[in-house]
């Protein structure tokens, strides 16, 4: 499961470190406590939109870039959790409820019907 506060924190930390800045520098410029910023970066605190904006301003990085990077990381994490196959018993349950799918399944080879896992239908992603 993707936790947005963890992704936001990771992106903010990466930006700060790429700039060679310390937590102290950024917390001062964002006018937030060093401890709070540290917790945000570690994904332990969920920053408000106002706080994220202040941190991005302190990092001289547009919030939209941070949001885009977070979005990219979430997409990658979600894709890692999308199975390439569906369980055979689920597939069998689908075809048993649909005469059209049952007719198509009957045309499949015996090897496909016996396989432990059946590939997802095209476009199901």
Helices and strands as residue ranges (DSSP letters): H 4-18, H 23-30, H 34-41, H 49-58, H 63-80, E 85-87, H 88-97, H 99-107, H 110-114, E 117-119
